[in-house]
Amino acid sequence: MTAFSRGDVVLVGFVFSDESGKKVRPALVLSSPGYHRGRQEVVVAAISSNIRRRLFGDHAIADWKGAGLLFPSLVTGILRTIKRTMIDRKLGTMPKTDMKAVGRELRRSLAL
């Protein structure tokens, strides 16, 4: 089984929130190594190339090419807990400055 780390940009089969379908999309691994040691799941945030629709909790990725993405993108405030087996493959790694900004948005969104 392939191990994934916090900050990895991965390709995931996301089920729509109304369960009407599924689409393969990039996502950012948010969960920690400690979380991964004790569970078969991974916490991810969806990544979207629809940069015109930036909502509360979203972060526009400054170095999207460095993250392994093909288009300008943003990390959304849409969080999911998925089985590791739902991850198709790793695309890249989110640059540290973008990871820090994602952390700030998560804390703001969740009032932590």
C-alpha positions in Angstrom: 0.0 0.0 0.0 1.4 3.4 -0.9 1.8 5.8 1.9 0.7 9.4 1.5 1.9 12.4 3.5 0.5 15.7 4.6 1.0 18.2 1.8 0.8 15.6 -1.0 -1.4 16.6 -4.0 -3.2 13.4 -5.1 -5.8 12.3 -7.6 -9.1 11.1 -5.9 -12.4 9.7 -7.1 -14.8 12.2 -5.3 -18.4 11.3 -4.9 -20.6 14.4 -5.3 -22.1 15.6 -2.0 -25.6 14.6 -3.3 -24.3 11.2 -4.3 -25.5 11.7 -7.9 -22.1 10.8 -9.4 -18.4 10.7 -9.1 -15.5 12.7 -10.6 -11.8 12.2 -10.5 -10.3 15.4 -9.0 -7.0 16.5 -7.4 -7.0 16.8 -3.6 -4.6 17.9 -0.9 -3.7 15.5 1.9 -4.3 17.4 5.2 -4.0 14.6 7.8 -0.9 14.1 9.9 1.5 11.1 10.1 0.0 10.2 13.5 -3.5 10.1 12.0 -2.2 7.9 9.2 -0.5 5.4 11.6 -3.8 4.7 13.4 -6.3 4.7 10.6 -6.9 3.5 7.0 -8.4 6.9 6.1 -6.9 10.2 4.9 -8.3 13.6 5.4 -8.2 15.7 2.1 -9.4 19.0 0.8 -10.7 19.2 -2.8 -8.8 21.2 -5.3 -10.6 23.1 -8.0 -9.4 24.9 -11.2 -12.5 27.2 -11.0 -10.5 30.1 -9.6 -13.3 32.6 -10.3 -15.5 31.0 -7.7 -13.4 31.6 -4.5 -15.4 31.1 -1.4 -14.8 31.5 2.3 -12.1 29.0 3.4 -10.6 28.6 -0.1 -6.9 29.3 -0.9 -5.7 30.3 -4.3 -2.5 28.2 -4.9 0.4 30.6 -5.7 2.7 27.9 -7.0 0.2 25.6 -8.7 2.8 24.2 -11.1 5.1 23.4 -8.2 2.2 21.5 -6.7 2.0 19.3 -9.8 -1.2 20.8 -11.1 -1.9 21.6 -14.8 -4.0 24.7 -14.3 -4.2 27.6 -11.8 -6.2 26.2 -8.9 -7.4 26.7 -5.4 -7.7 24.4 -2.4 -11.3 24.5 -1.4 -12.9 24.4 2.1 -14.5 21.1 1.0 -13.0 18.5 3.3 -13.5 14.7 3.1 -12.3 11.7 5.0 -11.6 9.0 2.4 -10.1 5.5 2.4 -6.5 5.4 1.3 -7.5 3.0 -1.5 -9.6 5.8 -3.1 -6.4 7.7 -3.9 -5.4 6.9 -7.5 -1.9 8.5 -7.5 0.3 11.3 -6.3 0.6 14.4 -8.6 3.0 16.4 -6.5 3.6 18.2 -3.3 2.1 21.5 -2.1 4.8 24.1 -1.6 5.4 25.1 2.1 4.1 28.7 1.7 0.9 27.5 0.2 0.5 24.8 3.0 0.9 27.5 5.6 -1.8 29.6 3.9 -4.1 26.5 3.7 -3.6 26.0 7.4 -4.6 29.6 8.1 -7.8 29.2 6.1 -8.7 25.9 7.8 -8.3 27.4 11.2 -10.4 30.4 10.1 -13.1 28.2 8.6 -13.3 25.9 11.6 -12.9 28.6 14.2 -9.8 26.8 15.7 
